Amino acid sequence: MKLAFFGTPAFAVPTLRALLDSEHEVALVVAQPDKPAGRGNALQTPPTIELARARGVPTLQPAKVKTGELPETLEALGLDIAVVVAYGRILTPRLLAAPRLGCINVHASLLPRWRGAAPIQWSVLAGDATTGVATMQMAEGLDTGDILLMEETPIGPEETAADLFVRLSELGAPLLLRTLAERPTPIPQDERHVTLAPMLTKEHARIDWTRPARELDWQVRGLSPWPGTVTTFRGEPLKVLRARPVALSGPLGEPGTFLDGPVVACGEGALELLEVQLPGKKGVRGVDFVNGSRVKPGERLG
């Protein structure tokens, strides 16, 4: 098949690489424009564009998708299909209709659960036992298209969103190739089971110690590496990089109170701080932080 590939971040690279190594012809790779990154704000090229250039595949990084050269370029290529993996923008009806067989999306959730921009993070934030990858025949709505194939996988008890990001990106590549080969019958999504995964902001990072420890564990793992999780210690922000729930019974004191070493009382149970970070400092083990700061039982966070 002759196809175009839409995808921007590292998550899309395994699928693009699999297509480039297959019998299919990748005629064009489309990604978002280069963006400033790092302390020096140097422009950073998307990894999908770097891979495409290394393989000699034409690329486009349009600032707009509704107007400009993208619609006409896509229509002129005579495409059989387009593949979309974490492109980061909603395709217009004109773009969706440009390939002969439409567009297929590789989405990092078991649709209709977690439609939206951050499905991997929200699956961990919600404490889901499993997640997966779906291929979908794209429609005009937000991840509303009919399901083609799905691959399910468990979420490990210590797995972070960053860990899951890598695993699901690797699962998506063979699933997409299977979808192109098998051409499965599309199955409409069950609208009764829709959940949304909106974009994350720094507001999601703040820890509320009145919540159960298991939910705070989900928060720490689900928001790793960005936006992370943060509380306050002696008036300063304190990032919680790694933590784990501790099964303690009986009255534990006020939520946010240090109990024994780096163990902190929550609204239900307690959370052990495994790694934390103060502003301008490197991350340290929770026990070293408690000892170095001379934290006493009864001192509070938040």
C-alpha positions as a Markdown table, in Angstrom:
| # | Residue | x | y | z |
|---|---|---|---|---|
| 1 | Met | 0.0 | 0.0 | 0.0 |
| 2 | Lys | 1.0 | 3.6 | -0.6 |
| 3 | Leu | 0.6 | 5.6 | 2.6 |
| 4 | Ala | 1.3 | 8.8 | 4.5 |
| 5 | Phe | 2.3 | 8.7 | 8.1 |
| 6 | Phe | 1.2 | 11.3 | 10.7 |
| 7 | Gly | 3.1 | 11.2 | 14.0 |
| 8 | Thr | 5.3 | 13.5 | 16.1 |
| 9 | Pro | 6.7 | 12.1 | 19.4 |
| 10 | Ala | 8.9 | 9.1 | 20.2 |
| 11 | Phe | 5.8 | 7.0 | 20.8 |
| 12 | Ala | 5.2 | 7.0 | 17.0 |
| 13 | Val | 8.7 | 5.9 | 16.0 |
| 14 | Pro | 8.3 | 2.1 | 16.4 |
| 15 | Thr | 5.3 | 2.1 | 14.2 |
| 16 | Leu | 6.9 | 4.3 | 11.5 |
| 17 | Arg | 10.0 | 2.1 | 11.6 |
| 18 | Ala | 7.9 | -1.0 | 11.2 |
| 19 | Leu | 6.2 | 0.5 | 8.1 |
| 20 | Leu | 9.5 | 1.6 | 6.6 |
| 21 | Asp | 10.8 | -2.0 | 7.0 |
| 22 | Ser | 7.6 | -3.5 | 5.5 |
| 23 | Glu | 6.4 | -4.0 | 2.0 |
| 24 | His | 4.3 | -0.8 | 2.2 |
| 25 | Glu | 5.4 | 2.4 | 0.6 |
| 26 | Val | 5.7 | 5.4 | 3.0 |
| 27 | Ala | 5.3 | 8.4 | 0.6 |
| 28 | Leu | 5.2 | 11.1 | 3.2 |
| 29 | Val | 5.8 | 11.7 | 6.9 |
| 30 | Val | 3.9 | 14.5 | 8.6 |
| 31 | Ala | 4.7 | 15.9 | 12.1 |
| 32 | Gln | 4.3 | 19.0 | 14.1 |
| 33 | Pro | 6.9 | 21.9 | 13.6 |
| 34 | Asp | 10.2 | 21.9 | 15.4 |
| 35 | Lys | 9.8 | 23.3 | 18.9 |
| 36 | Pro | 12.2 | 24.8 | 21.5 |
| 37 | Ala | 13.3 | 22.4 | 24.2 |
| 38 | Gly | 15.8 | 22.2 | 27.0 |
| 39 | Arg | 17.4 | 25.0 | 29.0 |
| 40 | Gly | 18.8 | 26.7 | 25.9 |
| 41 | Asn | 15.4 | 26.6 | 24.1 |
| 42 | Ala | 17.1 | 25.2 | 21.0 |
| 43 | Leu | 14.7 | 24.0 | 18.3 |
| 44 | Gln | 14.2 | 20.2 | 18.5 |
| 45 | Thr | 13.2 | 18.2 | 15.5 |
| 46 | Pro | 10.5 | 15.5 | 16.1 |
| 47 | Pro | 12.0 | 12.0 | 16.2 |
| 48 | Thr | 9.7 | 10.8 | 13.4 |
| 49 | Ile | 11.1 | 13.5 | 11.1 |
| 50 | Glu | 14.6 | 12.5 | 12.0 |
| 51 | Leu | 13.9 | 8.9 | 11.1 |
| 52 | Ala | 12.1 | 9.8 | 7.9 |
| 53 | Arg | 15.0 | 12.0 | 6.7 |
| 54 | Ala | 17.5 | 9.2 | 7.6 |
| 55 | Arg | 15.5 | 6.9 | 5.3 |
| 56 | Gly | 15.1 | 9.4 | 2.5 |
| 57 | Val | 11.3 | 9.8 | 2.9 |
| 58 | Pro | 9.7 | 13.2 | 2.1 |
| 59 | Thr | 8.5 | 15.2 | 5.2 |
| 60 | Leu | 6.1 | 18.0 | 6.0 |
| 61 | Gln | 5.8 | 20.0 | 9.3 |
| 62 | Pro | 2.9 | 22.3 | 8.6 |
| 63 | Ala | 1.9 | 25.0 | 11.1 |
| 64 | Lys | -1.7 | 24.6 | 10.0 |
| 65 | Val | -3.7 | 21.5 | 8.8 |
| 66 | Lys | -6.8 | 23.2 | 7.5 |
| 67 | Thr | -5.0 | 25.5 | 5.1 |
| 68 | Gly | -1.6 | 25.6 | 3.4 |
| 69 | Glu | 0.1 | 22.9 | 1.4 |
| 70 | Leu | -0.9 | 19.8 | 3.4 |
| 71 | Pro | -4.4 | 19.1 | 2.0 |
| 72 | Glu | -3.4 | 19.5 | -1.7 |
| 73 | Thr | -0.1 | 17.6 | -1.1 |
| 74 | Leu | -2.0 | 14.7 | 0.4 |
| 75 | Glu | -4.6 | 14.6 | -2.3 |
| 76 | Ala | -2.0 | 14.7 | -5.1 |
| 77 | Leu | -0.1 | 11.6 | -3.7 |
| 78 | Gly | -2.8 | 9.1 | -4.7 |
| 79 | Leu | -2.6 | 7.4 | -1.3 |
| 80 | Asp | -4.3 | 4.1 | -0.4 |
| 81 | Ile | -4.3 | 4.9 | 3.3 |
| 82 | Ala | -2.9 | 7.2 | 6.0 |
| 83 | Val | -1.6 | 6.1 | 9.4 |
| 84 | Val | -1.9 | 8.4 | 12.4 |
| 85 | Val | 0.1 | 7.8 | 15.7 |
| 86 | Ala | 0.2 | 10.6 | 18.3 |
| 87 | Tyr | 0.3 | 13.4 | 15.7 |
| 88 | Gly | -1.1 | 15.9 | 18.2 |
| 89 | Arg | -3.7 | 17.6 | 15.9 |
| 90 | Ile | -7.2 | 16.8 | 14.8 |
| 91 | Leu | -7.4 | 16.0 | 11.1 |
| 92 | Thr | -10.0 | 17.8 | 9.0 |
| 93 | Pro | -12.7 | 15.9 | 7.0 |
| 94 | Arg | -10.8 | 16.8 | 3.9 |
| 95 | Leu | -7.6 | 15.2 | 5.2 |
| 96 | Leu | -9.5 | 12.1 | 6.4 |
| 97 | Ala | -11.0 | 11.7 | 3.0 |
| 98 | Ala | -7.8 | 12.2 | 1.0 |
| 99 | Pro | -6.6 | 8.5 | 1.1 |
| 100 | Arg | -8.6 | 6.0 | -0.8 |
| 101 | Leu | -9.2 | 3.8 | 2.3 |
| 102 | Gly | -9.3 | 6.6 | 4.8 |
| 103 | Cys | -7.1 | 7.0 | 7.9 |
| 104 | Ile | -6.2 | 4.5 | 10.6 |
| 105 | Asn | -5.2 | 5.7 | 14.1 |
| 106 | Val | -3.0 | 3.8 | 16.6 |
| 107 | His | -4.3 | 4.8 | 20.0 |
| 108 | Ala | -2.8 | 3.9 | 23.4 |
| 109 | Ser | -5.9 | 2.6 | 25.2 |
| 110 | Leu | -8.6 | 0.1 | 25.1 |
| 111 | Leu | -11.2 | 2.2 | 23.4 |
| 112 | Pro | -13.8 | 3.6 | 24.2 |
| 113 | Arg | -11.9 | 3.9 | 27.6 |
| 114 | Trp | -9.6 | 7.0 | 27.6 |
| 115 | Arg | -10.4 | 8.9 | 24.5 |
| 116 | Gly | -8.2 | 12.0 | 24.3 |
| 117 | Ala | -4.7 | 13.4 | 24.6 |
| 118 | Ala | -3.2 | 11.5 | 27.6 |
| 119 | Pro | -4.6 | 8.0 | 27.7 |
| 120 | Ile | -1.5 | 6.4 | 29.1 |
| 121 | Gln | -1.3 | 8.7 | 32.1 |
| 122 | Trp | -5.0 | 8.5 | 32.9 |
| 123 | Ser | -5.0 | 4.7 | 32.8 |
| 124 | Val | -2.4 | 4.8 | 35.6 |
| 125 | Leu | -4.0 | 7.7 | 37.4 |
| 126 | Ala | -7.2 | 5.7 | 37.6 |
| 127 | Gly | -5.6 | 2.6 | 38.9 |
| 128 | Asp | -6.6 | 0.5 | 35.9 |
| 129 | Ala | -5.4 | -3.1 | 36.1 |
| 130 | Thr | -5.0 | -3.4 | 32.3 |
| 131 | Thr | -4.6 | -1.1 | 29.3 |
| 132 | Gly | -3.6 | -1.7 | 25.7 |
| 133 | Val | -3.4 | -0.4 | 22.1 |
| 134 | Ala | -6.2 | 0.0 | 19.6 |
| 135 | Thr | -6.3 | 0.6 | 15.9 |
| 136 | Met | -9.3 | 2.6 | 14.8 |
| 137 | Gln | -10.8 | 3.7 | 11.5 |
| 138 | Met | -10.7 | 7.5 | 12.0 |
| 139 | Ala | -13.8 | 9.6 | 12.1 |
| 140 | Glu | -14.3 | 13.4 | 12.7 |
| 141 | Gly | -14.9 | 13.1 | 16.4 |
| 142 | Leu | -12.2 | 12.8 | 19.1 |
| 143 | Asp | -11.2 | 9.1 | 19.0 |
| 144 | Thr | -14.7 | 8.2 | 18.1 |
| 145 | Gly | -14.0 | 5.9 | 15.1 |
| 146 | Asp | -14.8 | 2.2 | 14.7 |
| 147 | Ile | -12.4 | -0.3 | 16.3 |
| 148 | Leu | -10.3 | -2.5 | 14.0 |
| 149 | Leu | -8.1 | -4.5 | 16.4 |
| 150 | Met | -7.0 | -4.2 | 20.1 |
| 151 | Glu | -4.1 | -5.7 | 22.1 |
| 152 | Glu | -4.5 | -5.8 | 25.9 |
| 153 | Thr | -1.7 | -5.8 | 28.5 |
| 154 | Pro | -1.6 | -5.6 | 32.3 |
| 155 | Ile | -0.3 | -2.6 | 34.1 |
| 156 | Gly | 2.5 | -3.5 | 36.6 |
| 157 | Pro | 2.1 | -2.6 | 40.3 |
| 158 | Glu | 5.2 | -0.3 | 40.1 |
| 159 | Glu | 4.9 | 0.7 | 36.4 |
| 160 | Thr | 5.0 | 4.4 | 35.6 |
| 161 | Ala | 3.4 | 6.2 | 32.7 |
| 162 | Ala | 6.9 | 6.5 | 31.2 |
| 163 | Asp | 7.4 | 2.8 | 31.5 |
| 164 | Leu | 4.0 | 2.1 | 29.9 |
| 165 | Phe | 4.7 | 4.7 | 27.2 |
| 166 | Val | 7.6 | 2.5 | 25.9 |
| 167 | Arg | 5.8 | -0.8 | 26.1 |
| 168 | Leu | 2.7 | 0.4 | 24.3 |
| 169 | Ser | 4.7 | 2.1 | 21.6 |
| 170 | Glu | 6.2 | -1.3 | 20.9 |
| 171 | Leu | 2.9 | -3.0 | 21.0 |
| 172 | Gly | 1.4 | -0.6 | 18.5 |
| 173 | Ala | 3.7 | -1.4 | 15.6 |
| 174 | Pro | 2.8 | -5.1 | 15.0 |
| 175 | Leu | -0.8 | -4.3 | 15.7 |
| 176 | Leu | -0.8 | -1.7 | 12.9 |
| 177 | Leu | 0.8 | -4.1 | 10.5 |
| 178 | Arg | -1.7 | -6.8 | 11.4 |
| 179 | Thr | -4.5 | -4.3 | 10.8 |
| 180 | Leu | -3.2 | -3.5 | 7.3 |
| 181 | Ala | -2.8 | -7.1 | 6.5 |
| 182 | Glu | -6.1 | -8.5 | 7.8 |
| 183 | Arg | -8.4 | -5.6 | 7.0 |
| 184 | Pro | -10.7 | -6.5 | 9.9 |
| 185 | Thr | -14.4 | -5.5 | 10.0 |
| 186 | Pro | -14.8 | -2.2 | 11.9 |
| 187 | Ile | -16.7 | -2.4 | 15.1 |
| 188 | Pro | -18.5 | 0.7 | 16.5 |
| 189 | Gln | -17.4 | 1.8 | 20.0 |
| 190 | Asp | -19.9 | 1.3 | 22.9 |
| 191 | Glu | -20.7 | 4.9 | 23.9 |
| 192 | Arg | -21.9 | 3.7 | 27.3 |
| 193 | His | -18.3 | 3.0 | 28.4 |
| 194 | Val | -16.6 | 6.2 | 27.2 |
| 195 | Thr | -14.1 | 7.9 | 29.5 |
| 196 | Leu | -12.0 | 10.9 | 28.6 |
| 197 | Ala | -8.3 | 11.5 | 29.0 |
| 198 | Pro | -7.8 | 15.3 | 28.7 |
| 199 | Met | -4.4 | 17.0 | 28.5 |
| 200 | Leu | -2.5 | 17.2 | 31.8 |
| 201 | Thr | -1.5 | 20.5 | 33.4 |
| 202 | Lys | 0.7 | 21.4 | 36.4 |
| 203 | Glu | -2.5 | 21.7 | 38.5 |
| 204 | His | -2.7 | 17.8 | 38.4 |
| 205 | Ala | 0.7 | 17.6 | 40.1 |
| 206 | Arg | -0.3 | 18.8 | 43.6 |
| 207 | Ile | -0.6 | 16.1 | 46.2 |
| 208 | Asp | -3.7 | 16.0 | 48.4 |
| 209 | Trp | -2.7 | 14.0 | 51.5 |
| 210 | Thr | -6.4 | 13.5 | 52.5 |
| 211 | Arg | -6.7 | 11.0 | 49.6 |
| 212 | Pro | -6.0 | 7.3 | 50.1 |
| 213 | Ala | -2.4 | 6.1 | 49.8 |
| 214 | Arg | -3.2 | 3.9 | 46.8 |
| 215 | Glu | -4.6 | 6.8 | 44.9 |
| 216 | Leu | -1.5 | 8.9 | 45.6 |
| 217 | Asp | 0.6 | 6.0 | 44.4 |
| 218 | Trp | -1.4 | 6.1 | 41.1 |
| 219 | Gln | -0.8 | 9.8 | 40.9 |
| 220 | Val | 3.0 | 9.6 | 41.4 |
| 221 | Arg | 3.3 | 6.8 | 38.8 |
| 222 | Gly | 0.8 | 8.3 | 36.4 |
| 223 | Leu | 2.3 | 11.7 | 36.3 |
| 224 | Ser | 5.9 | 10.5 | 35.8 |
| 225 | Pro | 7.8 | 12.2 | 34.3 |
| 226 | Trp | 5.5 | 15.1 | 33.6 |
| 227 | Pro | 4.1 | 17.1 | 35.3 |
| 228 | Gly | 5.3 | 15.0 | 38.2 |
| 229 | Thr | 3.8 | 15.3 | 41.7 |
| 230 | Val | 4.6 | 18.0 | 44.3 |
| 231 | Thr | 3.8 | 18.9 | 47.9 |
| 232 | Thr | 5.4 | 21.4 | 50.3 |
| 233 | Phe | 8.0 | 20.9 | 53.0 |
| 234 | Arg | 8.8 | 23.8 | 55.4 |
| 235 | Gly | 7.4 | 26.2 | 52.9 |
| 236 | Glu | 9.3 | 24.9 | 49.9 |
| 237 | Pro | 8.1 | 22.7 | 47.0 |
| 238 | Leu | 9.0 | 19.1 | 47.4 |
| 239 | Lys | 8.8 | 16.8 | 44.3 |
| 240 | Val | 7.8 | 13.2 | 45.0 |
| 241 | Leu | 9.6 | 11.2 | 42.3 |
| 242 | Arg | 8.9 | 7.7 | 43.6 |
| 243 | Ala | 6.7 | 6.3 | 46.3 |
| 244 | Arg | 4.7 | 3.2 | 47.4 |
| 245 | Pro | 1.7 | 2.7 | 49.6 |
| 246 | Val | 2.2 | 1.1 | 53.0 |
| 247 | Ala | -0.5 | -1.0 | 54.7 |
| 248 | Leu | -1.0 | 0.5 | 58.1 |
| 249 | Ser | -4.1 | 0.2 | 60.3 |
| 250 | Gly | -5.4 | 2.2 | 63.2 |
| 251 | Pro | -5.3 | 5.9 | 63.7 |
| 252 | Leu | -2.3 | 7.4 | 61.8 |
| 253 | Gly | -2.6 | 11.1 | 62.6 |
| 254 | Glu | -3.3 | 14.0 | 60.4 |
| 255 | Pro | -2.9 | 13.4 | 56.6 |
| 256 | Gly | 0.5 | 14.6 | 55.5 |
| 257 | Thr | 2.2 | 13.8 | 58.9 |
| 258 | Phe | 5.5 | 12.0 | 59.0 |
| 259 | Leu | 5.1 | 8.7 | 60.9 |
| 260 | Asp | 8.3 | 6.7 | 60.8 |
| 261 | Gly | 11.2 | 7.8 | 58.6 |
| 262 | Pro | 9.9 | 8.6 | 55.1 |
| 263 | Val | 6.4 | 7.2 | 55.7 |
| 264 | Val | 3.6 | 9.8 | 55.6 |
| 265 | Ala | 0.0 | 9.5 | 56.8 |
| 266 | Cys | -2.7 | 9.7 | 54.1 |
| 267 | Gly | -6.5 | 9.9 | 54.3 |
| 268 | Glu | -6.4 | 6.1 | 54.2 |
| 269 | Gly | -3.2 | 4.2 | 54.8 |
| 270 | Ala | 0.3 | 5.7 | 54.4 |
| 271 | Leu | 2.7 | 6.5 | 51.6 |
| 272 | Glu | 6.5 | 5.8 | 51.8 |
| 273 | Leu | 8.6 | 8.4 | 50.0 |
| 274 | Leu | 11.2 | 6.4 | 48.0 |
| 275 | Glu | 12.7 | 9.4 | 46.2 |
| 276 | Val | 12.2 | 13.1 | 46.5 |
| 277 | Gln | 13.7 | 16.3 | 45.2 |
| 278 | Leu | 14.0 | 19.9 | 46.6 |
| 279 | Pro | 14.3 | 22.9 | 44.3 |
| 280 | Gly | 17.7 | 23.2 | 42.7 |
| 281 | Lys | 18.8 | 19.8 | 44.1 |
| 282 | Lys | 19.1 | 16.3 | 42.7 |
| 283 | Gly | 16.7 | 13.6 | 43.6 |
| 284 | Val | 17.6 | 11.7 | 46.8 |
| 285 | Arg | 16.3 | 8.6 | 48.6 |
| 286 | Gly | 13.4 | 9.4 | 50.9 |
| 287 | Val | 15.3 | 8.0 | 53.9 |
| 288 | Asp | 18.3 | 10.2 | 53.1 |
| 289 | Phe | 16.0 | 13.2 | 52.8 |
| 290 | Val | 14.4 | 12.6 | 56.2 |
| 291 | Asn | 17.8 | 12.1 | 57.9 |
| 292 | Gly | 19.5 | 15.0 | 56.2 |
| 293 | Ser | 16.6 | 17.4 | 56.9 |
| 294 | Arg | 16.3 | 16.0 | 60.5 |
| 295 | Val | 12.6 | 15.4 | 60.0 |
| 296 | Lys | 10.8 | 14.4 | 63.2 |
| 297 | Pro | 7.7 | 12.3 | 63.5 |
| 298 | Gly | 4.7 | 14.6 | 63.6 |
| 299 | Glu | 6.1 | 17.1 | 61.1 |
| 300 | Arg | 3.8 | 17.7 | 58.2 |
| 301 | Leu | 3.8 | 18.0 | 54.5 |
| 302 | Gly | 1.4 | 20.1 | 52.4 |
